[in-house]
Amino acid sequence: MSIIEFIEAREILDSRGNPTVEVDVILEDGSMGR
């Protein structure tokens, strides 16, 4: 099981100009997902 070390969220605009949420997640082993 992976342990989450860090989460950062931000509001961005998608291709149509609608606000949406983008999130970066960093796991204990250094893996990153967006």
PQR file with spaces between the fields and no chain letter, atoms N, CA, C, O and H, PARSE charges and radii, in Angstrom:
ATOM       1  N    MET     1       0.842   -1.186    0.000 -0.4000 1.5000
ATOM       2  CA   MET     1       0.000    0.000    0.000 -0.0000 2.0000
ATOM       3  C    MET     1       0.882    1.242    0.000  0.5500 1.7000
ATOM       4  O    MET     1       1.872    1.304    0.729 -0.5500 1.4000
ATOM       5  N    SER     2       0.528    2.221   -0.809 -0.4000 1.5000
ATOM       6  CA   SER     2       1.286    3.469   -0.914 -0.0000 2.0000
ATOM       7  C    SER     2       0.784    4.487    0.098  0.5500 1.7000
ATOM       8  O    SER     2      -0.411    4.578    0.377 -0.5500 1.4000
ATOM       9  H    SER     2      -0.277    2.171   -1.401  0.4000 1.0000
ATOM      10  N    ILE     3       1.722    5.246    0.639 -0.4000 1.5000
ATOM      11  CA   ILE     3       1.381    6.295    1.599 -0.0000 2.0000
ATOM      12  C    ILE     3       1.567    7.649    0.922  0.5500 1.7000
ATOM      13  O    ILE     3       2.616    7.919    0.337 -0.5500 1.4000
ATOM      14  H    ILE     3       2.694    5.173    0.413  0.4000 1.0000
ATOM      15  N    ILE     4       0.548    8.494    1.003 -0.4000 1.5000
ATOM      16  CA   ILE     4       0.597    9.831    0.414 -0.0000 2.0000
ATOM      17  C    ILE     4       1.408   10.743    1.323  0.5500 1.7000
ATOM      18  O    ILE     4       1.137   10.847    2.519 -0.5500 1.4000
ATOM      19  H    ILE     4      -0.304    8.274    1.477  0.4000 1.0000
ATOM      20  N    GLU     5       2.409   11.405    0.741 -0.4000 1.5000
ATOM      21  CA   GLU     5       3.254   12.335    1.481 -0.0000 2.0000
ATOM      22  C    GLU     5       2.808   13.784    1.303  0.5500 1.7000
ATOM      23  O    GLU     5       2.940   14.589    2.224 -0.5500 1.4000
ATOM      24  H    GLU     5       2.630   11.321   -0.231  0.4000 1.0000
ATOM      25  N    PHE     6       2.279   14.123    0.119 -0.4000 1.5000
ATOM      26  CA   PHE     6       2.002   15.530   -0.194 -0.0000 2.0000
ATOM      27  C    PHE     6       0.875   15.609   -1.219  0.5500 1.7000
ATOM      28  O    PHE     6       0.837   14.835   -2.175 -0.5500 1.4000
ATOM      29  H    PHE     6       2.172   13.469   -0.629  0.4000 1.0000
ATOM      30  N    ILE     7      -0.036   16.545   -1.010 -0.4000 1.5000
ATOM      31  CA   ILE     7      -1.107   16.823   -1.967 -0.0000 2.0000
ATOM      32  C    ILE     7      -1.181   18.332   -2.157  0.5500 1.7000
ATOM      33  O    ILE     7      -1.191   19.091   -1.187 -0.5500 1.4000
ATOM      34  H    ILE     7      -0.005   17.174   -0.233  0.4000 1.0000
ATOM      35  N    GLU     8      -1.233   18.761   -3.420 -0.4000 1.5000
ATOM      36  CA   GLU     8      -1.402   20.186   -3.726 -0.0000 2.0000
ATOM      37  C    GLU     8      -2.473   20.307   -4.802  0.5500 1.7000
ATOM      38  O    GLU     8      -2.387   19.656   -5.843 -0.5500 1.4000
ATOM      39  H    GLU     8      -1.225   18.145   -4.208  0.4000 1.0000
ATOM      40  N    ALA     9      -3.476   21.133   -4.557 -0.4000 1.5000
ATOM      41  CA   ALA     9      -4.565   21.332   -5.515 -0.0000 2.0000
ATOM      42  C    ALA     9      -4.595   22.786   -5.955  0.5500 1.7000
ATOM      43  O    ALA     9      -4.259   23.694   -5.194 -0.5500 1.4000
ATOM      44  H    ALA     9      -3.546   21.662   -3.711  0.4000 1.0000
ATOM      45  N    ARG    10      -5.007   22.984   -7.207 -0.4000 1.5000
ATOM      46  CA   ARG    10      -5.128   24.346   -7.730 -0.0000 2.0000
ATOM      47  C    ARG    10      -6.298   24.402   -8.692  0.5500 1.7000
ATOM      48  O    ARG    10      -6.680   23.389   -9.278 -0.5500 1.4000
ATOM      49  H    ARG    10      -5.279   22.246   -7.825  0.4000 1.0000
ATOM      50  N    GLU    11      -6.859   25.570   -8.850 -0.4000 1.5000
ATOM      51  CA   GLU    11      -7.934   25.773   -9.815 -0.0000 2.0000
ATOM      52  C    GLU    11      -7.318   26.246  -11.128  0.5500 1.7000
ATOM      53  O    GLU    11      -6.536   27.197  -11.145 -0.5500 1.4000
ATOM      54  H    GLU    11      -6.549   26.393   -8.373  0.4000 1.0000
ATOM      55  N    ILE    12      -7.670   25.582  -12.222 -0.4000 1.5000
ATOM      56  CA   ILE    12      -7.199   25.966  -13.546 -0.0000 2.0000
ATOM      57  C    ILE    12      -8.399   26.096  -14.474  0.5500 1.7000
ATOM      58  O    ILE    12      -9.513   25.715  -14.116 -0.5500 1.4000
ATOM      59  H    ILE    12      -8.306   24.809  -12.207  0.4000 1.0000
ATOM      60  N    LEU    13      -8.170   26.634  -15.662 -0.4000 1.5000
ATOM      61  CA   LEU    13      -9.222   26.725  -16.678 -0.0000 2.0000
ATOM      62  C    LEU    13      -8.994   25.626  -17.710  0.5500 1.7000
ATOM      63  O    LEU    13      -7.880   25.460  -18.209 -0.5500 1.4000
ATOM      64  H    LEU    13      -7.265   26.943  -15.954  0.4000 1.0000
ATOM      65  N    ASP    14     -10.050   24.874  -18.032 -0.4000 1.5000
ATOM      66  CA   ASP    14      -9.923   23.839  -19.055 -0.0000 2.0000
ATOM      67  C    ASP    14      -9.961   24.468  -20.447  0.5500 1.7000
ATOM      68  O    ASP    14     -10.004   25.691  -20.575 -0.5500 1.4000
ATOM      69  H    ASP    14     -10.955   25.009  -17.628  0.4000 1.0000
ATOM      70  N    SER    15      -9.946   23.639  -21.484 -0.4000 1.5000
ATOM      71  CA   SER    15      -9.874   24.147  -22.857 -0.0000 2.0000
ATOM      72  C    SER    15     -11.083   24.982  -23.258  0.5500 1.7000
ATOM      73  O    SER    15     -11.011   25.753  -24.216 -0.5500 1.4000
ATOM      74  H    SER    15      -9.911   22.645  -21.380  0.4000 1.0000
ATOM      75  N    ARG    16     -12.184   24.840  -22.544 -0.4000 1.5000
ATOM      76  CA   ARG    16     -13.381   25.638  -22.829 -0.0000 2.0000
ATOM      77  C    ARG    16     -13.485   26.873  -21.938  0.5500 1.7000
ATOM      78  O    ARG    16     -14.443   27.640  -22.043 -0.5500 1.4000
ATOM      79  H    ARG    16     -12.242   24.215  -21.766  0.4000 1.0000
ATOM      80  N    GLY    17     -12.506   27.062  -21.069 -0.4000 1.5000
ATOM      81  CA   GLY    17     -12.521   28.215  -20.181 -0.0000 2.0000
ATOM      82  C    GLY    17     -13.281   27.987  -18.888  0.5500 1.7000
ATOM      83  O    GLY    17     -13.523   28.931  -18.136 -0.5500 1.4000
ATOM      84  H    GLY    17     -11.728   26.440  -20.984  0.4000 1.0000
ATOM      85  N    ASN    18     -13.661   26.737  -18.620 -0.4000 1.5000
ATOM      86  CA   ASN    18     -14.375   26.421  -17.380 -0.0000 2.0000
ATOM      87  C    ASN    18     -13.382   26.135  -16.261  0.5500 1.7000
ATOM      88  O    ASN    18     -12.373   25.467  -16.487 -0.5500 1.4000
ATOM      89  H    ASN    18     -13.463   25.970  -19.231  0.4000 1.0000
ATOM      90  N    PRO    19     -13.654   26.630  -15.058 -0.5600 1.5000
ATOM      91  CA   PRO    19     -12.760   26.323  -13.937  0.2800 2.0000
ATOM      92  C    PRO    19     -12.849   24.844  -13.573  0.5500 1.7000
ATOM      93  O    PRO    19     -13.932   24.259  -13.539 -0.5500 1.4000
ATOM      94  N    THR    20     -11.689   24.257  -13.302 -0.4000 1.5000
ATOM      95  CA   THR    20     -11.618   22.861  -12.878 -0.0000 2.0000
ATOM      96  C    THR    20     -10.469   22.726  -11.884  0.5500 1.7000
ATOM      97  O    THR    20      -9.730   23.686  -11.665 -0.5500 1.4000
ATOM      98  H    THR    20     -10.810   24.733  -13.330  0.4000 1.0000
ATOM      99  N    VAL    21     -10.312   21.570  -11.291 -0.4000 1.5000
ATOM     100  CA   VAL    21      -9.294   21.351  -10.267 -0.0000 2.0000
ATOM     101  C    VAL    21      -8.209   20.434  -10.816  0.5500 1.7000
ATOM     102  O    VAL    21      -8.501   19.401  -11.420 -0.5500 1.4000
ATOM     103  H    VAL    21     -10.913   20.791  -11.469  0.4000 1.0000
ATOM     104  N    GLU    22      -6.947   20.825  -10.599 -0.4000 1.5000
ATOM     105  CA   GLU    22      -5.798   19.990  -10.930 -0.0000 2.0000
ATOM     106  C    GLU    22      -5.089   19.686   -9.616  0.5500 1.7000
ATOM     107  O    GLU    22      -4.908   20.577   -8.786 -0.5500 1.4000
ATOM     108  H    GLU    22      -6.710   21.664  -10.109  0.4000 1.0000
ATOM     109  N    VAL    23      -4.687   18.433   -9.424 -0.4000 1.5000
ATOM     110  CA   VAL    23      -4.084   18.022   -8.154 -0.0000 2.0000
ATOM     111  C    VAL    23      -2.773   17.295   -8.418  0.5500 1.7000
ATOM     112  O    VAL    23      -2.709   16.430   -9.291 -0.5500 1.4000
ATOM     113  H    VAL    23      -4.834   17.709  -10.098  0.4000 1.0000
ATOM     114  N    ASP    24      -1.724   17.640   -7.669 -0.4000 1.5000
ATOM     115  CA   ASP    24      -0.471   16.890   -7.661 -0.0000 2.0000
ATOM     116  C    ASP    24      -0.450   16.047   -6.394  0.5500 1.7000
ATOM     117  O    ASP    24      -0.763   16.535   -5.308 -0.5500 1.4000
ATOM     118  H    ASP    24      -1.777   18.344   -6.960  0.4000 1.0000
ATOM     119  N    VAL    25      -0.080   14.777   -6.538 -0.4000 1.5000
ATOM     120  CA   VAL    25       0.033   13.873   -5.395 -0.0000 2.0000
ATOM     121  C    VAL    25       1.419   13.239   -5.436  0.5500 1.7000
ATOM     122  O    VAL    25       1.826   12.708   -6.470 -0.5500 1.4000
ATOM     123  H    VAL    25       0.174   14.380   -7.420  0.4000 1.0000
ATOM     124  N    ILE    26       2.143   13.289   -4.328 -0.4000 1.5000
ATOM     125  CA   ILE    26       3.453   12.657   -4.229 -0.0000 2.0000
ATOM     126  C    ILE    26       3.373   11.568   -3.167  0.5500 1.7000
ATOM     127  O    ILE    26       2.924   11.802   -2.045 -0.5500 1.4000
ATOM     128  H    ILE    26       1.812   13.721   -3.488  0.4000 1.0000
ATOM     129  N    LEU    27       3.822   10.364   -3.549 -0.4000 1.5000
ATOM     130  CA   LEU    27       3.779    9.225   -2.646 -0.0000 2.0000
ATOM     131  C    LEU    27       5.092    9.080   -1.896  0.5500 1.7000
ATOM     132  O    LEU    27       6.091    9.715   -2.230 -0.5500 1.4000
ATOM     133  H    LEU    27       4.186   10.174   -4.461  0.4000 1.0000
ATOM     134  N    GLU    28       5.071    8.237   -0.881 -0.4000 1.5000
ATOM     135  CA   GLU    28       6.219    8.001   -0.019 -0.0000 2.0000
ATOM     136  C    GLU    28       7.458    7.572   -0.811  0.5500 1.7000
ATOM     137  O    GLU    28       8.577    7.933   -0.448 -0.5500 1.4000
ATOM     138  H    GLU    28       4.259    7.721   -0.610  0.4000 1.0000
ATOM     139  N    ASP    29       7.266    6.802   -1.891 -0.4000 1.5000
ATOM     140  CA   ASP    29       8.405    6.318   -2.678 -0.0000 2.0000
ATOM     141  C    ASP    29       8.877    7.322   -3.728  0.5500 1.7000
ATOM     142  O    ASP    29       9.773    7.012   -4.513 -0.5500 1.4000
ATOM     143  H    ASP    29       6.357    6.509   -2.186  0.4000 1.0000
ATOM     144  N    GLY    30       8.283    8.530   -3.754 -0.4000 1.5000
ATOM     145  CA   GLY    30       8.678    9.573   -4.685 -0.0000 2.0000
ATOM     146  C    GLY    30       7.864    9.612   -5.963  0.5500 1.7000
ATOM     147  O    GLY    30       8.051   10.517   -6.777 -0.5500 1.4000
ATOM     148  H    GLY    30       7.555    8.781   -3.116  0.4000 1.0000
ATOM     149  N    SER    31       6.972    8.663   -6.162 -0.4000 1.5000
ATOM     150  CA   SER    31       6.106    8.664   -7.343 -0.0000 2.0000
ATOM     151  C    SER    31       5.190    9.875   -7.305  0.5500 1.7000
ATOM     152  O    SER    31       4.726   10.290   -6.244 -0.5500 1.4000
ATOM     153  H    SER    31       6.821    7.928   -5.501  0.4000 1.0000
ATOM     154  N    MET    32       4.935   10.444   -8.504 -0.4000 1.5000
ATOM     155  CA   MET    32       4.069   11.620   -8.585 -0.0000 2.0000
ATOM     156  C    MET    32       2.950   11.367   -9.575  0.5500 1.7000
ATOM     157  O    MET    32       3.153   10.739  -10.615 -0.5500 1.4000
ATOM     158  H    MET    32       5.312   10.107   -9.366  0.4000 1.0000
ATOM     159  N    GLY    33       1.774   11.858   -9.244 -0.4000 1.5000
ATOM     160  CA   GLY    33       0.639   11.777  -10.152 -0.0000 2.0000
ATOM     161  C    GLY    33      -0.045   13.121  -10.224  0.5500 1.7000
ATOM     162  O    GLY    33      -0.021   13.899   -9.271 -0.5500 1.4000
ATOM     163  H    GLY    33       1.609   12.368   -8.400  0.4000 1.0000
ATOM     164  N    ARG    34      -0.663   13.389  -11.381 -0.4000 1.5000
ATOM     165  CA   ARG    34      -1.379   14.660  -11.554 -0.0000 2.0000
ATOM     166  C    ARG    34      -2.725   14.357  -12.159  0.5500 1.7000
ATOM     167  O    ARG    34      -3.514   15.270  -12.400 -0.5500 1.4000
ATOM     168  H    ARG    34      -0.682   12.757  -12.156  0.4000 1.0000
